[in-house]
């Protein structure tokens, strides 16, 4: 029996700016990664997303990033260990105010953008993220990109972790995500995305951008909520997984 958690990065609207369709994508996923106001999102959006997730039984996770609203958290920053740790703690703490209001707890933490990408091989940053989470609640799960040292650091400190795979992103030969600055970083064809997802989930394999077959393990599958085809991807992938006998359920 195959099973996968299905998540999306959402809650990224702020002020007068609207990104994605949170209410619609929440119908198809089992967990959401909610922006905490630094790379995107604001208190009103956070409240609305958490409320809807609570109504639909979707697990709520924090999606902390660098304080980079202009760059959507996708630009690298050099932080001290204490800065990185406290930046994460601050953002997770902000979201926890809203989860508490609706009788929920933070289910997981999934670093966003440049922070998540840097946790692929930066052990200091990965450790800072894990310490921040552990000190807040050791029951919170760390979502980490396949192949990232973030998963290893979570295990070292005693946190549970879930390996995250992506329906709409291309992989390099080392399992890192292909930079959005490069051609072919995004998978935009729905049929191709479905084929890739089914292969990752059922065979544990993915083809890198260069054409190499790589081993990959996935506990949770992500579709980015800000993409133009996010809803179509979520709907069709959900249908395809169920048709192939894959159970979609929250990671516990």
C-alpha positions in Angstrom: 0.0 0.0 0.0 1.4 3.4 -1.0 0.7 6.5 0.9 1.8 10.2 0.7 1.1 13.4 2.6 0.1 16.2 0.1 1.1 19.7 1.0 1.3 23.2 -0.5 3.0 26.5 0.3 0.1 28.9 0.8 -0.9 32.1 2.7 1.4 34.2 0.6 -1.0 37.1 -0.1 -0.4 40.2 1.9 -2.0 43.6 2.1 -3.4 44.5 -1.3 -1.5 41.7 -3.1 -3.1 38.4 -3.8 -1.1 35.3 -4.6 -2.7 31.9 -5.3 -6.1 30.6 -4.2 -5.7 29.3 -0.7 -9.3 28.3 -0.1 -9.5 26.2 -3.3 -6.1 24.4 -2.9 -6.9 23.5 0.7 -9.7 21.2 -0.6 -7.1 18.9 -2.1 -4.2 18.8 0.4 -3.6 17.2 3.8 -1.1 19.7 5.1 -0.3 23.4 4.4 2.9 25.4 4.8 1.8 28.9 5.8 3.9 32.0 5.2 4.6 33.8 8.5 4.8 37.4 7.3 8.5 37.8 6.5 8.7 36.6 2.9 5.0 36.9 2.3 1.7 36.7 4.2 0.3 39.0 6.9 -1.8 38.5 10.1 -5.2 38.7 8.3 -4.1 36.1 5.7 -2.6 33.9 8.4 -5.8 33.9 10.4 -8.0 33.2 7.3 -5.8 30.3 6.1 -5.6 28.7 9.6 -9.4 29.0 10.1 -10.1 27.3 6.7 -7.5 24.6 7.4 -9.1 23.9 10.8 -12.6 23.6 9.1 -11.2 21.2 6.5 -9.1 19.1 8.8 -5.8 20.1 7.1 -2.6 20.1 9.1 -1.0 23.5 9.6 2.7 24.0 9.3 4.9 27.1 9.4 6.8 28.2 6.4 9.4 30.6 7.8 11.8 32.4 5.5 14.3 35.2 5.4 13.1 38.8 6.1 12.9 39.5 2.3 9.5 40.6 1.2 10.9 42.3 -1.9 12.6 39.1 -3.0 9.9 36.7 -1.8 12.5 35.1 0.4 14.3 33.6 -2.5 17.5 35.6 -2.1 20.3 34.1 0.1 21.3 35.9 3.3 24.3 35.3 5.6 23.1 35.1 9.2 24.7 34.3 12.4 23.6 31.1 14.1 21.6 33.1 16.7 20.0 35.2 14.1 18.8 32.2 12.0 17.6 30.4 15.1 15.6 33.4 16.4 14.2 34.4 13.0 12.7 30.9 12.7 11.5 30.9 16.3 9.8 34.3 15.9 7.9 33.2 12.7 6.8 29.9 14.1 5.7 31.7 17.3 3.6 34.1 15.3 1.8 31.4 13.4 1.2 29.4 16.7 -0.9 32.3 18.0 -3.4 31.7 15.2 -3.3 27.9 15.4 -4.0 28.1 19.2 -7.0 30.4 18.4 -8.6 27.5 16.4 -7.7 24.7 18.7 -4.7 23.5 16.6 -1.0 23.0 17.1 1.8 23.6 14.7 2.2 20.3 12.9 5.4 20.9 11.0 8.0 23.5 9.9 9.1 23.7 6.3 11.7 26.4 5.6 10.9 28.5 2.6 12.8 29.5 -0.5 16.5 30.4 0.0 16.4 29.3 3.6 15.2 25.8 2.5 17.6 25.6 -0.3 20.6 26.6 1.9 19.5 23.8 4.3 20.4 21.4 1.6 24.1 21.5 2.6 24.6 24.2 5.3 24.7 22.2 8.6 24.9 25.3 10.7 21.8 26.8 9.3 20.0 23.5 9.4 21.0 23.1 13.1 19.7 26.6 13.9 16.3 25.8 12.4 16.1 22.5 14.3 17.1 24.0 17.6 14.5 26.8 17.2 11.8 24.2 16.5 12.9 21.8 19.3 12.9 24.5 21.9 9.4 25.5 21.0 7.9 22.1 20.7 9.8 18.8 20.2 6.7 17.2 18.7 6.8 19.5 15.6 7.9 17.7 12.4 10.6 19.0 10.2 9.8 18.9 6.4 13.1 18.8 4.5 13.9 18.6 0.8 15.1 15.2 -0.4 18.9 14.9 0.2 19.1 17.9 2.5 21.3 17.8 5.6 18.3 19.4 7.4 16.8 15.9 7.8 20.0 14.6 9.4 20.2 17.5 11.8 16.6 17.0 12.8 17.3 13.4 13.6 20.4 14.3 15.6 18.4 16.7 17.8 15.5 14.3 18.3 12.9 15.8 16.0 10.7 13.7 13.6 11.2 14.6 10.0 9.4 14.1 6.7 11.3 14.0 3.3 9.6 16.4 0.9 9.4 15.8 -2.9 8.1 18.3 -5.4 5.6 17.9 -8.2 6.5 21.1 -10.0 10.3 21.4 -9.6 13.2 20.0 -11.5 16.1 18.2 -9.7 19.8 18.4 -10.2 22.0 15.4 -10.0 22.6 15.8 -6.3 18.8 16.0 -5.6 18.9 19.7 -5.0 16.2 21.7 -6.7 17.2 23.4 -9.9 17.6 27.1 -9.5 14.6 29.2 -10.6 17.1 31.4 -12.4 17.8 28.5 -14.8 15.9 27.2 -17.7 13.7 24.1 -16.9 13.5 24.8 -13.2 9.7 24.5 -13.2 7.6 21.6 -14.4 4.7 23.2 -16.1 3.1 20.3 -18.0 0.4 18.7 -15.9 0.8 15.2 -17.5 4.6 15.3 -17.0 4.1 16.4 -13.4 1.7 13.4 -12.8 4.1 10.9 -14.4 7.0 12.3 -12.2 4.9 12.2 -9.0 3.7 8.6 -9.6 7.2 7.4 -10.3 8.6 9.1 -7.2 5.9 7.8 -4.9 5.6 4.2 -6.3 9.2 3.5 -7.6 11.3 5.9 -5.5 12.9 7.3 -8.7 13.2 10.7 -10.4 15.0 11.8 -13.5 17.3 14.8 -13.0 17.4 17.7 -15.4 20.5 16.2 -16.9 18.7 13.0 -17.5 20.1 10.8 -14.7 17.9 8.4 -12.8 18.1 9.2 -9.1 16.9 7.4 -6.0 14.4 9.5 -4.0 12.2 8.9 -1.0 9.2 11.0 -0.3 7.0 11.2 2.8 5.3 14.4 1.7 4.6 15.8 -1.8 4.5 19.6 -2.4 2.7 21.7 -5.0 3.6 25.4 -4.9 0.4 27.4 -4.2 1.6 30.5 -6.1 2.0 28.8 -9.5 -0.5 29.7 -12.3 -1.4 26.0 -12.5 -1.4 25.3 -8.8 -5.1 24.3 -8.6 -5.0 22.2 -11.7 -1.9 20.5 -10.5 -3.4 19.8 -7.1 -6.7 18.5 -8.5 -5.2 16.3 -11.2 -2.4 14.9 -9.1 -4.8 14.1 -6.3 -7.1 12.2 -8.7 -4.1 10.4 -10.3 -2.7 9.3 -6.9 -6.1 7.9 -5.8 -6.6 6.1 -9.2 -3.2 4.4 -8.8 -4.1 3.2 -5.3 -2.0 5.7 -3.4 -3.6 6.9 -0.1 -3.3 10.6 0.5 -3.0 11.2 4.2 -1.3 13.6 6.6 2.2 12.6 7.9 2.0 11.6 11.6 
